[in-house]
Amino acid sequence: MSRLLRLPFGMRYLLHTQGILGSSFALFLYLYVHIFNFFPIIIPRYHDGSLPTLIVIVYMFLSANTIISFFRTMLSDPGRVLKLSDEKIDWTFWEKCPKCVKPRPPRSHHCQKCGHCVLKMDHHCMWTNNCIGAGNSWIFITLLCYTFAFAVLNTVIYLLHVFKWLEECSACNQIPWINSTSPSIRYLSYFFILLMNLATLFLLLTQYINVYYDKTTIENMSESNTILAVQRFRDSKSKHHSFASLCGTSRILWLFPCRIRSYPITNSIGLGASHPFAV
């Protein structure tokens, strides 16, 4: 049975074995790819002039925002449904959860791992050990964007090392540390870089399609009366409004992971269903 560990500044961490292992592996994957490329390849190539300063700055920018987005996604409130008094509930659209028997607005779902209902729940992500819902979907998409960009840049740098810089090193009889290691370590690194590229690309495309059509992963897998009820509201929204209601009206800040998102859940749920919640 999992339980929530309350942390300062409104943060929380789910004590769940599978989630702890999954998030630990995701963190290990990031650190492995970062250390594998940064110290044996990027730093030497920067000092000998092969790698421009701008590329190193971009690399550090993507790396920092990736890890910030990861911890914000993992420790943020996904949109837990709060307990409200009956006079604040519009029972025309609200319902009682069959699992926790608490009132919840439309498009909310109960998470077995977290043990509570989540507003506009998309899915429970084992790699961040947290639910993805109305409260943290925007930072989850930010995480995917930065992780994919970080993985692509790592891939490009490594391809340059293999097909260009390695020949230059051989010409001056200098064998980099990365090439003197065991082949199994190098093959493992190839696999991790490829895994990061493919996994983040798949998740990023999935989330983009979900936001574009204003659907969640759960809604794509199952249709219910609640989902059909919000179809009219969903069809009336422009595609830009779908992204703006999730990430904010200012496009400049869409990929800024350190900001605080505050918005009424009315815009995310529709049909006049409101819920006091802000992140």
Backbone torsions as a table, in degrees:
resi	resn	phi	psi	omega
1	MET	NA	125.9	-178.8
2	SER	-85.5	158.2	175.6
3	ARG	-145.7	158.8	-177.3
4	LEU	-92.6	133.5	174.1
5	LEU	-99.8	114.3	-178.3
6	ARG	-77.7	131.6	-179.0
7	LEU	-119.6	165.3	178.9
8	PRO	-62.5	161.5	176.3
9	PHE	61.7	30.3	176.0
10	GLY	77.2	7.6	179.5
11	MET	-81.7	159.8	178.4
12	ARG	-150.7	153.4	180.0
13	TYR	-134.0	131.7	-177.8
14	LEU	-85.1	121.5	177.8
15	LEU	-88.9	86.2	-179.0
16	HIS	-136.3	126.9	-171.6
17	THR	-56.1	-50.0	-178.2
18	GLN	-62.2	-42.0	-180.0
19	GLY	-67.3	-39.0	178.6
20	ILE	-63.6	-42.1	178.4
21	LEU	-66.8	-41.9	-179.3
22	GLY	-65.1	-46.6	179.7
23	SER	-68.0	-33.2	176.9
24	SER	-66.1	-39.5	177.5
25	PHE	-66.7	-40.5	178.5
26	ALA	-62.3	-41.0	178.0
27	LEU	-67.4	-40.1	177.0
28	PHE	-62.5	-40.6	179.8
29	LEU	-62.5	-43.8	178.4
30	TYR	-62.3	-48.7	-178.1
31	LEU	-64.3	-37.9	-178.8
32	TYR	-64.8	-48.3	-179.4
33	VAL	-65.1	-39.5	-179.5
34	HIS	-65.0	-50.2	-178.1
35	ILE	-68.0	-37.3	-178.2
36	PHE	-62.4	-35.1	-178.6
37	ASN	-95.1	-36.7	-169.7
38	PHE	-70.3	-52.7	-173.2
39	PHE	-78.6	-46.4	-177.6
40	PRO	-82.7	-15.7	-176.1
41	ILE	-119.3	-57.2	-171.9
42	ILE	-67.0	-49.1	-177.7
43	ILE	-61.0	-49.7	177.9
44	PRO	-61.5	-39.9	-178.9
45	ARG	-71.5	-26.3	175.1
46	TYR	-71.7	-40.5	-178.2
47	HIS	-69.9	-32.5	-179.9
48	ASP	-90.2	4.0	174.5
49	GLY	87.0	2.5	-179.2
50	SER	-75.5	-26.2	-176.6
51	LEU	-115.7	119.9	-179.1
52	PRO	-63.0	154.2	178.8
53	THR	-60.6	-36.9	-178.8
54	LEU	-60.4	-39.2	179.8
55	ILE	-65.5	-39.9	178.8
56	VAL	-65.4	-40.2	178.3
57	ILE	-64.1	-44.7	178.4
58	VAL	-62.0	-40.5	179.4
59	TYR	-60.9	-47.1	-179.1
60	MET	-67.7	-35.0	177.8
61	PHE	-63.9	-47.3	179.5
62	LEU	-65.9	-40.3	-179.5
63	SER	-63.7	-45.1	-179.0
64	ALA	-65.2	-44.3	-178.6
65	ASN	-70.1	-28.9	176.1
66	THR	-64.4	-48.0	-176.4
67	ILE	-72.5	-33.5	176.2
68	ILE	-65.0	-45.8	179.4
69	SER	-63.0	-36.6	-179.7
70	PHE	-62.7	-49.4	-178.0
71	PHE	-70.8	-32.7	177.1
72	ARG	-67.4	-39.5	177.3
73	THR	-65.6	-41.4	-176.2
74	MET	-70.0	-34.6	-172.6
75	LEU	-103.1	-0.4	-175.3
76	SER	-86.6	159.5	174.9
77	ASP	-79.1	119.6	-177.8
78	PRO	-73.2	-8.3	-177.5
79	GLY	117.3	53.5	-178.8
80	ARG	-64.9	132.7	179.4
81	VAL	-71.3	121.2	-178.1
82	LEU	-83.5	159.0	177.9
83	LYS	-82.7	119.2	-178.4
84	LEU	-115.0	155.9	175.4
85	SER	-74.2	156.7	-174.4
86	ASP	-61.5	-31.3	-177.8
87	GLU	-70.9	-16.8	178.5
88	LYS	-93.7	0.6	-175.9
89	ILE	-106.5	130.3	174.4
90	ASP	-94.5	98.1	-174.8
91	TRP	-70.4	-2.9	175.2
92	THR	-63.3	-34.6	-177.2
93	PHE	-118.9	-24.7	-178.8
94	TRP	-75.7	162.6	178.6
95	GLU	-147.6	167.9	175.6
96	LYS	-96.5	134.1	178.7
97	CYS	-67.4	129.4	-179.0
98	PRO	-70.3	-10.8	-176.6
99	LYS	-102.0	-46.0	179.6
100	CYS	-105.8	-1.9	176.5
101	VAL	54.5	37.9	176.0
102	LYS	-114.7	147.9	178.5
103	PRO	-65.5	142.9	179.1
104	ARG	-146.0	148.2	179.4
105	PRO	-77.7	172.7	178.9
106	PRO	-59.6	152.7	176.6
107	ARG	67.1	17.4	173.9
108	SER	-96.9	151.0	-179.7
109	HIS	-140.0	153.0	179.7
110	HIS	-90.0	129.6	177.4
111	CYS	-98.8	121.2	-178.9
112	GLN	-65.5	-35.7	-176.9
113	LYS	-74.3	-41.6	-179.2
114	CYS	-80.7	-26.6	177.1
115	GLY	82.2	19.6	178.1
116	HIS	-153.8	168.4	178.6
117	CYS	-83.0	146.7	-177.7
118	VAL	-123.5	132.5	178.8
119	LEU	-65.0	128.4	177.9
120	LYS	46.4	51.3	-177.1
121	MET	-65.6	130.7	177.3
122	ASP	-92.8	-53.5	176.8
123	HIS	-172.3	169.2	172.4
124	HIS	-99.5	119.1	-175.7
125	CYS	-94.9	114.9	-179.8
126	MET	-73.6	-19.9	-178.0
127	TRP	-78.9	-21.7	174.6
128	THR	-112.0	-0.4	178.4
129	ASN	55.0	45.3	-179.3
130	ASN	-159.5	157.4	171.9
131	CYS	-74.9	152.1	173.0
132	ILE	-111.3	114.2	-176.6
133	GLY	-143.3	-157.5	-175.6
134	ALA	-61.0	-28.5	-176.1
135	GLY	-81.3	-25.4	-175.6
136	ASN	-135.4	14.0	177.9
137	SER	-62.0	-37.6	-178.3
138	TRP	-64.5	-40.8	-179.0
139	ILE	-75.2	-27.8	175.4
140	PHE	-66.2	-42.3	177.1
141	ILE	-66.4	-38.2	175.2
142	THR	-59.9	-42.6	177.1
143	LEU	-59.7	-44.6	-179.0
144	LEU	-64.9	-40.1	179.8
145	CYS	-62.7	-48.2	-178.3
146	TYR	-70.0	-37.6	179.6
147	THR	-65.4	-41.7	179.1
148	PHE	-65.8	-44.8	178.3
149	ALA	-62.8	-39.9	178.6
150	PHE	-64.9	-41.0	179.7
151	ALA	-67.2	-41.3	179.6
152	VAL	-64.0	-44.0	179.1
153	LEU	-63.1	-40.4	176.1
154	ASN	-61.4	-39.8	179.0
155	THR	-64.0	-45.1	179.5
156	VAL	-61.9	-44.8	-179.9
157	ILE	-63.4	-40.2	-179.0
158	TYR	-70.1	-37.0	177.0
159	LEU	-64.7	-38.9	175.7
160	LEU	-62.2	-38.8	179.1
161	HIS	-64.3	-44.2	-175.7
162	VAL	-71.2	-44.1	-170.9
163	PHE	-98.5	-10.9	-178.9
164	LYS	-127.8	-59.6	-174.2
165	TRP	-69.7	-30.7	-179.8
166	LEU	-63.9	-37.7	177.6
167	GLU	-66.3	-37.1	178.0
168	GLU	-66.3	-37.5	178.2
169	CYS	-67.1	-38.8	179.5
170	SER	-66.1	-32.8	-178.8
171	ALA	-66.6	-31.7	-179.8
172	CYS	-102.7	15.0	175.4
173	ASN	61.5	31.1	176.2
174	GLN	-109.1	122.5	-179.1
175	ILE	-103.0	111.8	179.5
176	PRO	-62.6	154.4	179.5
177	TRP	-56.7	-37.5	-175.5
178	ILE	-63.5	-26.9	-179.5
179	ASN	-92.0	-11.4	178.2
180	SER	-92.5	-3.2	179.3
181	THR	-80.2	171.5	179.5
182	SER	-63.0	141.4	177.7
183	PRO	-57.5	-32.6	-179.9
184	SER	-63.5	-35.4	178.0
185	ILE	-67.7	-41.0	179.2
186	ARG	-66.5	-42.8	179.2
187	TYR	-64.1	-36.2	177.3
188	LEU	-65.1	-37.9	178.3
189	SER	-67.0	-41.5	175.4
190	TYR	-56.7	-44.6	-177.8
191	PHE	-63.6	-43.6	-178.2
192	PHE	-64.9	-41.5	179.1
193	ILE	-65.0	-42.7	177.8
194	LEU	-64.9	-41.8	179.2
195	LEU	-61.3	-43.3	-179.9
196	MET	-63.6	-40.1	179.0
197	ASN	-64.2	-51.8	-174.9
198	LEU	-68.4	-42.9	-177.2
199	ALA	-64.8	-47.1	-178.5
200	THR	-69.5	-34.4	177.8
201	LEU	-64.6	-44.0	179.1
202	PHE	-62.4	-47.3	-178.6
203	LEU	-66.9	-37.3	-179.8
204	LEU	-65.9	-42.9	177.7
205	LEU	-64.7	-40.3	178.9
206	THR	-61.7	-45.6	-179.9
207	GLN	-68.0	-35.9	178.5
208	TYR	-62.8	-44.2	178.8
209	ILE	-64.8	-40.7	178.9
210	ASN	-60.8	-46.3	-179.1
211	VAL	-68.2	-39.9	-177.9
212	TYR	-59.6	-41.1	-179.7
213	TYR	-97.9	7.5	179.3
214	ASP	52.8	50.5	175.8
215	LYS	-129.5	161.2	174.1
216	THR	-107.2	167.7	178.8
217	THR	-61.6	-40.0	179.2
218	ILE	-63.8	-40.9	-179.8
219	GLU	-68.0	-31.3	177.2
220	ASN	-69.2	-27.3	-177.7
221	MET	-89.7	-19.5	-178.6
222	SER	-149.6	140.5	176.2
223	GLU	-106.3	140.4	179.2
224	SER	-141.8	173.1	179.5
225	ASN	-62.2	-36.1	179.2
226	THR	-63.6	-42.6	-179.1
227	ILE	-65.6	-41.5	178.9
228	LEU	-66.2	-30.6	-178.6
229	ALA	-67.8	-31.8	-178.9
230	VAL	-91.0	3.3	-176.9
231	GLN	-63.4	-40.0	-179.8
232	ARG	-63.8	-41.9	177.4
233	PHE	-63.3	-41.6	-178.2
234	ARG	-65.5	-41.8	-178.5
235	ASP	-67.6	-25.6	-177.7
236	SER	-80.0	-11.0	-177.9
237	LYS	-87.8	142.0	173.0
238	SER	-76.8	161.0	-179.2
239	LYS	-67.4	-34.2	176.7
240	HIS	-64.3	-38.0	-179.9
241	HIS	-64.9	-32.5	178.1
242	SER	-61.1	-43.5	179.0
243	PHE	-74.6	-38.2	-178.4
244	ALA	-66.8	-38.1	179.8
245	SER	-68.4	-24.4	179.9
246	LEU	-90.6	-48.8	-171.5
247	CYS	-101.9	-11.5	-178.9
248	GLY	111.0	161.7	-176.8
249	THR	-78.8	-22.7	-179.3
250	SER	-91.8	111.2	-178.0
251	ARG	-66.2	-27.5	-178.8
252	ILE	-62.0	-32.0	-175.9
253	LEU	-94.1	1.9	-176.2
254	TRP	-59.2	-35.1	-176.6
255	LEU	-108.6	29.0	177.3
256	PHE	-104.2	101.7	-170.7
257	PRO	-74.4	-13.2	-176.1
258	CYS	-90.4	-2.5	-178.5
259	ARG	-77.4	168.4	177.6
260	ILE	-112.2	124.2	179.4
261	ARG	-94.2	123.7	175.6
262	SER	-129.7	121.7	-178.7
263	TYR	-158.5	153.6	177.3
264	PRO	-75.3	135.7	179.9
265	ILE	-65.6	-16.5	177.9
266	THR	-53.2	-39.4	-177.5
267	ASN	-69.8	-25.0	-177.1
268	SER	-92.4	-26.8	-176.1
269	ILE	-95.7	-43.4	179.6
270	GLY	83.3	178.9	177.4
271	LEU	60.0	23.5	177.5
272	GLY	75.9	3.2	179.6
273	ALA	-77.3	118.0	-178.4
274	SER	-113.5	159.1	-179.2
275	HIS	-155.3	127.4	-178.9
276	PRO	-70.3	105.8	-175.9
277	PHE	-159.1	136.8	176.1
278	ALA	-151.7	146.9	178.8
279	VAL	-127.2	NA	NA
